[in-house]
């Protein structure tokens, strides 16, 4: 889709209309009416593009990660997490007044109302059926996020141009009936094109991929398999070599990208919000350990190319421990573990020197009293489950292993200033937390293989033939050269935990983990077992988010439209 067009549409709509369940009074200073805006072909196209707006406000951004990925078994606090982050990370103080949850609720209803409104005006479209299908896919996607996040919700397929005070409580089963109607319409015949040159716009494979995901969510496993296989087999997608998967220079040619949020080269058109590279980058330039020097200056920018250190999110011990580093190329492709000295001044203030004993042990006594490394050299390396790599006094750079980062017994972090950095959202030229040009993959082809594996296991148990083939096909593209044959020849799936581990290795950091654990009934179990920072806080009622307090104050039927159980207000 065209970013300039979307931006203009959003600005116009924010001035003219107020969404259903928005918390402000209707305000229309322009005098432009809905009919005037959407009854023309160009106005209709503007309105359709505006229906995509919330995707750009959620996916690939800090808020989306906290709402959809964190508070699970995979991630915990870095050194710079603040109180608002911790509410969603650790469930400590998560309440109906949480600003991000309120924004999530409001924006989803705004987006749904925009879709409902545009579906009234499809007669204005040049390609009416395709635009109707597109809008119905978007609406179903927003309904899915809303009901999975909040449980019983206010549900309507009718547009509203003003504030509404009465709200209904509709159960997810009813919402999913509409989701399936919308998606099944979209994938019928030629209702949607199979390809598009309009970046980010919904196509038939996008609709089929979403339908596979929805069927899996509701336990309709045969249908999930059918549509996942369609996406794999019918549209020219292909699994990428893992070395190319997160290469930002190849993102527009990535064959795994089924549906993508595209970032504009002009950052002023990308929303002015915090992108993900910063939050996953540790604050290692603040690292200070007695007796050790790293060649780092105290700055938020590191090395020589301007990567910003947010230091907010670090992987749990569990996530790192899931990878078979001898066979699985995803560990190295997914995590950055080495950093360069960035102090331009080589002096004993920043840089260590060889002692006589260390130089002798290293095998080169002539190194005595020389600097171990220079500006621009490797300064710090992290290793995990690789004790042979930790020859601490005998290598030129500093080495930390898992015992330097996590408590050996509890697995809770003990060093939060430095950790394995997620590469998936890395911005190599980033100079602030709000700049970035990396696209965000909302649906990757790899997920379809994992949907087949899970759905077939749920249907046929441990010896699921199609599921095993899908799993082994995926692993074949993720294997290191010379990998053990057993890595790509899994012969049985013992339990759902096996599938969830594979999903974590493949999809960690892609805004799906909270939804995965909820879908499989594993959220509480996994957080209690594998997230020491959150284990004591999570409760049964955390499988849904609190309805925003500001919304509850606006409803005229509070006896019917109540807060979700367990939350106040």
C-alpha positions in Angstrom: 0.0 0.0 0.0 1.2 3.6 -0.5 2.3 5.2 2.7 1.6 8.7 1.7 -2.0 7.8 0.8 -2.5 6.0 4.1 -1.1 8.9 6.1 -3.4 11.4 4.4 -6.4 9.1 4.9 -5.7 8.7 8.6 -5.3 12.5 9.2 -8.6 13.2 7.4 -10.5 10.4 9.3 -9.2 11.4 12.7 -10.5 14.9 12.1 -13.9 13.9 10.7 -15.0 10.8 12.5 -14.8 9.1 15.9 -14.8 5.3 16.1 -17.3 3.1 18.0 -16.1 2.8 21.5 -13.7 5.7 21.2 -13.5 7.7 24.4 -13.9 11.2 23.0 -17.0 13.1 21.8 -17.6 13.3 18.0 -15.9 16.3 16.5 -16.2 17.3 12.8 -14.6 20.8 12.2 -14.3 20.2 8.5 -18.0 19.7 7.6 -17.0 16.8 5.4 -19.5 13.9 5.7 -19.0 10.2 5.3 -21.0 10.2 2.1 -19.0 13.0 0.6 -15.7 11.3 1.4 -16.5 7.7 0.5 -19.1 7.9 -2.3 -16.4 8.6 -4.9 -13.8 6.1 -6.1 -10.8 8.0 -4.9 -12.4 8.7 -1.5 -13.3 5.0 -1.1 -9.7 4.0 -1.9 -8.5 6.5 0.8 -10.9 4.9 3.3 -9.8 1.4 2.5 -6.1 2.3 2.9 -7.0 3.9 6.3 -8.4 0.6 7.4 -4.8 -0.7 7.5 -3.8 2.0 10.0 -3.7 0.0 13.2 -1.4 -2.6 11.6 1.3 0.1 11.4 0.6 1.1 15.0 1.1 -2.4 16.4 3.3 -4.7 14.4 7.0 -4.2 14.5 6.7 -1.7 17.3 7.5 -1.7 21.0 3.9 -1.8 22.0 3.1 -4.8 19.9 5.9 -6.8 21.4 4.8 -6.1 24.9 1.2 -7.0 24.2 1.7 -10.0 22.0 5.2 -11.5 22.8 6.2 -10.7 26.3 4.8 -12.0 29.6 5.7 -15.5 28.4 8.5 -18.1 28.9 10.8 -16.5 26.3 11.6 -12.9 27.5 12.2 -10.9 30.6 13.5 -7.5 31.8 16.7 -6.0 30.6 18.5 -3.3 32.6 16.4 -0.5 31.3 12.8 -1.7 31.6 10.5 0.8 33.3 7.3 0.4 35.3 4.9 0.5 32.3 7.0 -2.2 30.6 7.0 -4.4 33.7 3.2 -4.5 33.9 3.1 -6.6 30.8 6.4 -8.4 31.2 5.9 -9.6 34.7 2.1 -9.2 35.5 3.0 -7.0 38.5 0.4 -4.3 38.7 -1.3 -5.1 35.4 -4.6 -3.2 35.6 -7.4 -1.7 33.7 -5.6 1.7 33.7 -2.6 0.4 31.7 -2.1 2.9 28.9 -1.0 0.5 26.3 -3.9 -1.9 26.9 -6.3 1.1 26.7 -4.7 2.2 23.4 -4.9 -1.3 22.1 -8.6 -1.5 22.8 -9.4 1.9 21.3 -7.4 1.4 18.2 -8.8 -2.0 17.4 -12.3 -0.6 17.7 -11.4 2.3 15.6 -10.0 0.0 12.9 -13.0 -2.3 13.1 -15.4 0.6 12.7 -13.4 1.8 9.7 -13.8 -1.6 8.1 -17.5 -1.7 8.9 -18.0 1.8 7.5 -16.1 1.0 4.2 -18.1 -2.1 3.7 -21.1 0.1 3.3 -19.5 1.9 0.3 -18.1 -0.9 -1.8 -20.3 0.2 -4.7 -17.9 3.1 -5.0 -15.0 0.7 -5.8 -13.7 0.0 -9.2 -12.9 -3.6 -8.1 -15.8 -4.0 -5.7 -15.4 -7.7 -4.8 -11.7 -7.5 -4.2 -12.1 -4.5 -1.9 -14.9 -6.1 0.0 -12.8 -9.2 0.5 -9.9 -7.1 1.6 -11.9 -5.2 4.2 -13.4 -8.4 5.5 -10.0 -9.9 6.0 -8.8 -6.8 7.9 -11.9 -6.8 10.0 -11.5 -10.5 10.9 -7.9 -9.9 11.8 -8.8 -7.1 14.2 -11.7 -9.1 15.7 -9.2 -12.0 16.3 -6.8 -9.7 18.1 -9.6 -8.2 20.2 -11.3 -11.3 21.3 -8.1 -13.2 22.0 -6.8 -10.2 24.0 -10.0 -9.4 26.0 -12.3 -12.4 25.8 -16.0 -11.4 25.8 -16.2 -8.1 23.9 -18.6 -5.6 22.4 -19.4 -7.0 18.9 -21.1 -5.3 15.9 -20.8 -5.4 12.2 -22.6 -2.1 11.8 -20.6 1.2 11.6 -21.0 4.0 14.0 -20.1 7.6 13.4 -20.6 8.8 17.0 -19.9 7.7 20.5 -22.0 4.7 21.8 -22.9 4.2 25.4 -24.5 0.8 25.5 -22.2 -2.2 25.0 -22.9 -5.9 24.6 -20.8 -8.8 25.9 -20.2 -11.3 23.1 -18.4 -14.5 23.6 -15.4 -15.5 21.4 -17.5 -18.3 19.8 -19.9 -15.7 18.3 -17.0 -13.5 17.1 -15.3 -16.4 15.4 -18.5 -17.2 13.5 -18.1 -13.8 11.8 -14.3 -14.2 11.4 -14.8 -17.4 9.5 -17.6 -15.9 7.3 -15.3 -13.0 6.4 -12.3 -15.1 5.7 -14.1 -17.8 3.8 -15.7 -15.2 1.6 -12.2 -13.7 0.9 -10.6 -17.0 -0.2 -13.5 -18.0 -2.4 -12.8 -18.2 -6.1 -11.1 -15.1 -7.4 -12.4 -12.7 -4.8 -8.8 -11.6 -4.1 -5.8 -11.4 -6.3 -3.0 -13.8 -5.7 -0.3 -11.1 -6.0 0.0 -7.4 -5.8 2.5 -4.6 -6.5 0.9 -2.5 -3.8 3.2 -3.2 -0.8 1.5 -4.7 2.2 -2.0 -5.0 0.6 -4.0 -8.2 1.4 -3.9 -11.0 -1.2 -5.5 -14.4 -1.4 -2.5 -16.2 0.2 -2.7 -13.7 3.1 -6.3 -14.6 3.6 -5.6 -18.3 3.4 -2.7 -18.0 5.9 -4.9 -16.2 8.3 -7.7 -18.7 7.8 -5.2 -21.5 8.6 -4.2 -19.6 11.8 -7.9 -19.1 12.8 -8.8 -22.7 12.2 -5.9 -23.9 14.3 -6.9 -21.5 17.1 -10.4 -22.9 17.2 -9.4 -26.6 16.8 -10.6 -27.1 13.3 -7.4 -28.9 12.4 -8.2 -30.5 9.1 -9.2 -27.1 7.6 -6.0 -25.6 9.1 -3.9 -28.1 7.4 -5.7 -27.6 4.0 -5.2 -23.9 4.0 -1.6 -24.0 5.3 -0.7 -26.4 2.5 -2.4 -24.1 0.0 -0.1 -21.3 1.0 3.0 -23.5 0.9 2.2 -25.1 -2.5 0.3 -22.6 -4.7 1.8 -19.1 -4.6 5.5 -19.4 -5.2 6.7 -18.8 -1.6 9.7 -20.7 -0.4 11.7 -21.2 2.8 14.8 -19.0 2.8 18.2 -20.1 3.9 18.5 -19.0 7.5 21.5 -16.8 6.7 19.3 -14.7 4.4 16.2 -14.6 6.5 17.0 -11.5 8.5 19.3 -9.8 6.1 17.8 -6.3 5.8 19.3 -5.7 2.4 17.2 -8.7 1.1 14.0 -8.0 2.9 12.0 -6.9 -0.2 13.0 -10.1 -2.0 12.4 -12.5 0.9 10.4 -15.5 -0.4 9.1 -16.3 3.1 7.2 -13.0 3.4 3.5 -13.8 3.1 2.2 -10.5 4.7 4.5 -7.6 5.6 4.4 -4.2 7.2 6.6 -2.1 5.0 8.7 0.7 6.4 9.1 3.9 4.4 12.6 5.2 3.7 11.3 8.6 5.0 11.0 7.9 8.8 8.5 10.7 9.3 5.9 8.5 7.5 6.5 5.5 9.8 4.6 6.8 12.8 7.3 8.4 14.9 7.2 5.5 17.4 9.8 3.3 19.0 11.0 0.5 16.7 12.3 -2.9 17.9 16.0 -2.8 17.3 16.6 -0.6 20.3 14.6 -2.5 22.9 16.4 -5.8 22.1 19.9 -4.2 22.1 21.6 -4.6 25.5 23.1 -1.6 27.3 26.5 -3.2 27.3 28.3 0.1 27.0 27.3 0.7 30.7 28.9 -2.6 31.7 31.4 -2.3 34.5 32.8 -5.4 36.1 35.6 -5.2 38.7 38.9 -6.2 37.2 37.6 -6.2 33.6 37.8 -3.6 30.9 35.8 -3.7 27.6 36.8 -0.7 25.5 33.3 0.7 25.7 32.4 4.3 26.2 29.3 5.3 28.1 26.9 6.0 25.3 23.6 4.8 23.9 25.3 4.4 20.5 27.8 1.6 20.0 30.5 0.4 17.7 30.8 2.7 14.6 27.5 2.5 12.9 25.0 4.1 15.3 23.0 1.2 16.7 20.9 2.4 19.6 20.9 0.6 23.0 17.5 0.4 24.6 18.4 -2.4 26.9 14.7 -3.3 27.7 14.3 -7.0 26.8 16.5 -10.0 27.3 15.9 -13.6 26.5 15.2 -16.1 29.3 17.5 -18.9 30.0 14.8 -21.2 28.6 14.8 -19.6 25.2 18.5 -19.9 24.7 18.6 -23.4 26.1 16.1 -24.6 23.5 18.6 -24.5 20.6 20.7 -27.4 19.5 23.7 -25.3 18.5 25.6 -28.2 17.0 22.9 -28.7 14.4 20.5 -25.8 14.3 21.6 -22.7 12.3 18.9 -20.6 13.9 20.8 -19.9 17.1 23.5 -17.9 15.4 21.1 -16.4 12.9 18.7 -15.3 15.6 21.1 -14.0 18.3 24.0 -11.6 18.2 26.6 -12.5 20.8 29.7 -10.3 20.1 30.5 -6.6 20.3 33.4 -4.4 19.3 35.4 -2.0 21.4 34.1 1.5 20.6 36.3 3.8 22.6 38.5 5.7 20.2 41.1 6.3 22.9 43.2 3.2 23.6 44.3 3.7 27.2 44.2 1.7 30.5 41.1 3.6 31.4 39.1 1.5 28.8 41.4 -1.3 27.6 43.0 -4.2 29.5 46.7 -5.2 29.1 48.2 -8.6 29.2 49.7 -9.7 32.5 52.9 -11.8 32.4 51.0 -14.9 33.6 48.2 -14.6 31.1 50.6 -13.9 28.2 52.6 -17.0 29.2 49.5 -19.1 29.5 48.3 -17.8 26.1 51.7 -19.0 24.7 53.2 -15.7 23.7 55.2 -14.1 26.6 56.0 -11.2 24.3 52.4 -9.9 24.7 53.2 -8.9 28.3 52.1 -5.2 29.0 50.5 -4.9 25.6 46.9 -4.1 25.1 44.7 -7.2 24.6 42.6 -5.6 21.8 42.4 -2.2 20.0 39.5 0.1 19.1 37.3 -1.8 16.6 38.4 -5.2 17.7 36.2 -7.8 19.3 35.8 -6.9 23.0 33.0 -9.0 24.4 31.7 -12.4 23.5 28.8 -14.3 25.0 28.6 -18.1 24.9 25.9 -20.5 26.0 26.3 -24.2 26.8 29.8 -24.0 25.3 32.3 -24.2 28.2 35.3 -24.8 25.9 34.9 -21.3 24.5 35.3 -19.7 28.0 39.1 -19.6 28.3 38.8 -16.4 30.2 42.4 -15.4 30.8 43.7 -16.8 27.6 41.7 -15.0 24.9 42.2 -11.5 23.8 38.6 -10.5 24.5 36.2 -10.9 27.4 34.0 -14.0 27.5 30.7 -14.4 29.5 28.9 -17.7 29.6 25.4 -18.6 30.9 26.6 -18.6 34.5 27.7 -15.0 34.2 24.2 -14.1 32.9 21.8 -16.4 34.8 21.7 -17.9 38.3 22.7 -21.5 38.0 19.8 -22.7 40.2 16.9 -20.4 39.6 17.8 -19.4 36.0 16.8 -15.8 36.9 19.0 -13.1 35.3 21.9 -11.9 37.3 23.4 -9.6 34.7 20.9 -7.5 32.7 23.2 -5.0 31.1 24.5 -7.5 28.5 22.6 -10.4 26.9 22.1 -12.3 23.7 20.6 -9.7 21.3 17.7 -10.7 19.0 18.9 -10.1 15.4 15.4 -10.2 13.7 14.7 -6.5 14.2 18.2 -5.2 14.1 18.7 -1.8 12.3 22.3 -1.6 11.2 22.1 2.2 10.5 19.8 3.2 13.4 20.7 6.4 15.1 17.8 6.7 17.5 15.0 4.6 19.0 12.4 6.1 16.6 14.2 5.6 13.3 14.2 2.4 11.2 13.5 1.1 7.8 13.3 -2.7 8.5 10.1 -4.3 7.3 8.1 -6.4 9.7 6.9 -9.9 8.6 3.4 -10.4 10.0 3.1 -13.8 8.4 6.1 -15.9 7.3 5.8 -19.1 5.3 7.6 -21.0 8.2 4.4 -20.6 10.3 2.4 -22.6 7.8 4.7 -25.6 8.3 4.3 -25.3 12.1 0.5 -25.0 11.7 0.5 -28.3 9.8 2.7 -29.9 12.5 0.5 -28.8 15.3 -2.9 -29.5 13.7 -1.9 -32.9 12.5 -0.5 -33.8 15.9 -3.8 -32.7 17.5 -5.7 -34.9 15.0 -3.5 -38.0 14.8 -1.2 -38.1 17.9 2.5 -38.7 18.0 2.8 -40.4 14.6 1.2 -37.7 12.5 2.6 -38.2 9.0 1.9 -34.8 7.5 3.0 -33.0 10.6 6.3 -34.8 10.7 6.9 -34.1 7.1 6.2 -30.4 7.5 8.5 -30.3 10.6 11.3 -32.1 8.9 11.0 -29.9 5.8 11.3 -26.8 7.9 14.3 -28.2 9.8 16.0 -29.1 6.6 16.2 -25.4 5.8 17.4 -24.5 9.3 20.1 -27.2 9.7 23.8 -26.4 9.8 26.0 -28.0 7.1 26.8 -31.5 8.2 24.0 -31.6 10.8 23.2 -34.9 12.5 20.6 -36.7 10.4 18.3 -37.0 13.5 17.8 -33.2 13.4 16.0 -33.4 10.1 14.5 -36.8 10.5 12.1 -36.4 13.5 10.2 -39.7 13.7 7.5 -38.7 16.3 6.0 -35.7 18.1 5.6 -36.7 21.7 3.5 -33.8 22.9 2.4 -30.2 22.3 5.5 -28.9 24.2 7.6 -30.3 21.4 5.7 -28.2 18.9 5.8 -25.1 21.1 9.6 -25.4 21.4 9.9 -25.5 17.7 7.6 -22.5 17.3 9.8 -20.6 19.9 13.0 -21.5 18.0 11.5 -20.3 14.7 9.2 -17.4 15.7 10.5 -15.9 18.9 10.2 -12.1 18.9 7.5 -12.1 16.1 4.5 -11.1 18.3 3.0 -14.6 18.5 4.2 -16.3 21.7 1.5 -15.0 24.1 -1.2 -16.0 21.6 0.5 -19.4 21.1 0.6 -20.2 24.8 -3.0 -19.0 25.3 -4.2 -21.2 22.4 -2.5 -24.3 23.7 -3.5 -23.7 27.4 0.2 -23.4 28.4 0.5 -19.7 29.4 0.3 -20.1 33.2 2.3 -23.4 33.3 5.1 -22.0 31.2 5.4 -18.7 32.9 5.5 -20.3 36.3 8.1 -22.8 35.2 10.4 -20.8 33.0 10.1 -17.1 33.8 11.4 -16.4 37.3 10.6 -12.7 37.1 6.9 -13.3 36.4 6.3 -16.7 38.0 5.0 -15.3 41.3 2.7 -12.7 39.7 0.8 -14.5 37.0 -2.7 -15.6 37.9 -5.5 -17.6 36.1 -7.3 -14.5 35.0 -4.2 -13.2 33.1 -5.3 -15.3 30.1 -7.2 -12.2 29.0 -6.3 -8.5 29.4 -8.3 -6.1 31.5 -11.0 -4.0 29.8 -9.8 -0.4 30.1 -11.3 1.5 33.0 -11.9 4.5 30.8 -14.2 2.3 28.7 -16.2 1.0 31.6 -16.8 4.5 32.9 -18.5 5.3 29.5 -21.0 2.5 29.2 -24.6 3.0 30.2 -25.2 -0.6 31.1 -22.5 -1.4 33.6 -24.4 -4.3 35.1 -24.2 -6.1 31.8 -20.8 -4.9 30.5 -18.5 -5.7 33.4 -14.7 -5.9 34.0 -13.0 -9.2 33.2 -12.8 -11.4 36.3 -9.8 -10.8 38.5 -9.2 -7.2 37.5 -10.4 -4.1 39.4 -12.6 -1.4 37.9 
